[in-house]
Amino acid sequence: MQTELAAMIEKFTGRDGTFDTKIPNLQLLRRSAPTEPVHGTLNPVLAVVAQGTKQLVLGDKVFRYDPEHYILLSLALPVSASVIKATHLAPYLGLCLELDWKELTSLDLSAGKERGKSALSLAVTRLEPDLLDPLCRLVRLLSHPKDIDVLAPLIIREIHYRLSQGSQGDSLREIVRANGIGRKVGGAIAWLQRNFDKPFSTAALLKATHMSASSLHQHFKKLTNMSPLQYQKHLRLNKARRLMLVDALDASHAAYQVGYVSPSQFSREYTRKFGLPPSQDIEGRRQLSEAH
């Protein structure tokens, strides 16, 4: 099945890049060489490698996955992602399927289950045949477009069920559960994403999540490997970098737009995250882009 999955991804990509498909929320990826880290916020997703190796970094934790393992994110997390094993003859081939919370909720995962303990919402897990099989069937549908509308929802539901029955099932249940810790932390993340450019407010965050300050910080840290304030900083810095790269804003204007009032603080935190001051980093990224 791994060989078939790799061959299908190669067939439906054919060149390097990230490709949307006719199946909702399914992307295929191909890279013929290792890549520089790409920083951004990754939505809840199942990510599978058919060939090669990929790496995600969350705070101070590093996660590598390959054809024998998959990564599952149950919350939106600011990560850096890079392909670390790929060649022209054996390119990196992978897929991402965004999680559907309505689908998980409809499975009634909370029925008969005890409350799980909060744990990091990103995990590497061994890819078993009972999950690989529906993934292969899902990608195979790309060869039969007329069947997608009817069969893809059934297979996607099966994939969600298999995930719920695996070792990460507790994480999914805590997000689906109405009063689950994961769901409350997810609410905190949603608030931070809406208000990333505004002054950080613990009071507003507590009001939005209906949690105590100690409980919020404890569980937020466990699930995201960072504090709410650190999460906001990652959002701001990633957005500022995009503003400088895509919209050609200078560092001071980008800093202001994402909520910084001190250019020097922005420069220090930017350098700490990306390894270079803003102007040097952006110039290097542009030269790299032109070279390719």
N, C-alpha and C positions, 0 to 999 in steps of 0.2 A: 504493500500500500504506500510506503514511503517513496518507492521508486516511481510509482504511478503518479503520486501527488506532485513530485518534482517535475516529471515530464509534462503534466498538465499546466503547471504554473509557467514553465518555460514556453509552452505552446501559446498560452494566452497573453504573455508579455512580449517575448522576443527581443527586447532591448531593456536597458537599465531604466529604472524609474519606479514610481508607485502608481498603480492603475486601479481606478474604480471599475466595477463590473456591473452587469445587468442585475445582479443579485444585491438587494439593498444591504448596506453596511458591510459588504465584503470587498476588501482590497487585496490585490496581489502585488508582490514586491520582488524586484530583481536588481542585483548589484554584481558587477563583474570584478570588483576590487574592494578592499576595505575602505571604510568611509570615516571622515572626521565626525566627531560627536555632533548631533543635532539636538538643540535644546528646545523644549516646548512642554506644554501640558498635554498629556495623553489621556484621553477619555477611557472609561471602563471598556476593556477589550480583551479578547482572547487572541494571542499572537502565537503562531506556529511556524517553525522552520522546517522546510523540506530538504534543504541542502545548505551547508555552510554553518556559520555561528554568528549570533548577534549578542550585543551587550546593552543593558540598561543600567544607568546609575541614578540612584535616588538618595540624595543627601550623601552620606558616607558609605552607603551600601552598594555593592556591585552585583548584578545578576546576569549570568550568561545562560543562554539556551541554544539548543542545537536540535537535530532531528529526533533525538530521544526525549526531548523535554518541551513543554510549552510554558508560556508566561500568561498569567491571569491577573489583570488589574480590576479590582472591584470598586475603586474610587478614582476620580480624576486626579492625576499626580503630575507634578512638574519633574520631568526626568530628562536625561540626555541619552540618546540612542545612537549606537554605531554598529556597523557591520565589522566584525574583526576577523572573519575567515571567508574569503571569496577570491576566486581567480577567473580569468577569462574562460578557461576550459571547464571549471566547476564553479559557476556563479552562485552567489547567495540567492536562494529562492524561498519565499515565505508568504504567509497570508495573515491578515488581520480581520477578525470579525467583531464588530462593535456589539457589546452586550445590549440586550433588549430587556429593560426592567419590567415592562408590561408582560413579557413572556415569562419571566421568572416569577412575577407575582401570580400569574394565572396557574402556575404549577403548584401553588399553595405549599411552598417549601417549609413554612413554619409549622405545619400540621404534625403533631406528634414528636416535635423536636425540642430538646432542651436548649435553653439560652446558651449560645456559644461565648467564649471569651474573646475579647477584642485582640486582634493580631494584625500585623502589617498587611495592608491591602494589596500588596504585590508579592507574588510568589512564583517560584519555578517548580514545576511539577512534572513527573514522568508522564509521557504521552502513551496511554494504553490503547490497545486495539479498539476497544468499544467507543472511544472518542475519535480516533483516527478514521475509522470506517465511515461515519456520517460526514466527516470533513471531506473525505475523498468523494463521496456521493454528491456533496454540495458543489464542489468545483467541477465535477463531471457534468453537472447540469448546464454549464456554460456552452457545452457542445450541442445542447438541445434547448434553445431559447424558448420554444413554445411550451416547454414543460415547467419553466421557472415559476410562473405565477401560482401554479397549483402545488408543485412539489417542494420548492424552496422553503416556504413557511413550515412545512411538516418536518423537514430535515433540521432547520434551525431550532425548532422546538426540541427535537431530540438532542441536539448539541447542548442546549441549555440544561436539559434534564441530566445529561451525562456529567456536565460540570457541577451541577448541584449535588450529585451523588459521589463526587470525588473528594479529595482531601481538602479542597478549598470551599466545600459546600457550606461550612459554618460562616465564612465571610459573606457569602451571598445571602444566606438566611438573615444575617444581622442587618443587611441593608434593605431587604424586602420587608422584614418585620416592622410593623408600625412604630413600635417603641424601641427598636433595636439600636444599639450603640452605633453601628455602622451607618444607619440611616440618619441619626442625629449628626454625626461627623460629616456625612454627605451634605446635610443642610448647612453646616458651617462652611464647607468648601464652596457651595453655591453662593452663599453670602459674600465670601471673599472674592469670588470671581466677578460678581456684580459690582463690588465696591473696592476693587484693587487700587484704584487711583485716588481714593479718599483716605483721610487720616484713619489709622487703625483705632478701632473702638471695641474694647473688650465688652463693655456694657451692651452695645448693639448686637454683638455676636452672641452673647448669652441670651438675650431676648429672642433672637431668631432661632436658637436651638433648644431653648427651655432646659438648659443644663447649668450646673453650678460651675464656677470658675475652675475649681480643682478637677472636677470630672471632665470638663471640656479639654483642658490642657493635657491631662493624663491620657485620655483615649485618643485625642487628635495625634499626639506624639506616637502612640503605639501603632496607629493605623497608617500614618503618613511618614514617619521617621523625621518629623520636624514639628516645630510649634506653629500655631496659626500665624504669628508675625513673620516667621521665616517663610511660610508658604506664600504670604502676600509679597514678600520681597522677591521670591522667584517669579511670581506672576509679573510684577513690575519690570524686572530686569529683562525677562524674555520679551515682553511687549516693547520695551525701549529698544532692544536690539533689532526687532523687526521694523520699527519705525525708522531707524537709521539706515537699515539695509534696503528696505522696500520704498519708503517714502523720502529717503535722502535727507532726513532731519539731522541737524547737528546734535551733539550730545546734550547741550543745555536745554534745547527745546524738547528733545525726547524725554529728558529727565522730568521736566515740568509737566509734560502731558501725562506721564504715568504716576504723578503724585509726589515727586521729590521736590523739596524746597531748597535743598542744599546741593549744588553741583559737585562739591568736593565729596560729600557723603555718597552721592550717586557714583562718582568715579571710583571711590574705594570699594564699594560693594560690587560694582560691575567687574573690577579687576579681580576681586576675590572669587567671583563666580566663573568668569570666562578666561582668566589667566593673563589678560592684557587690558590696558586702559581702553576706553571706548574708541577713540580715534584710531589707535593702532589695530585694534581687533577688527573694526569695520573695513579699514583699508586692506588688511590681510584677507578678509573674506571676499572682498571684491576682486582682488588679484587672483585668488584661487578660482573664483567663478569664471573670470575671463580666460584663465588658462584651460578650463574645461570647455 
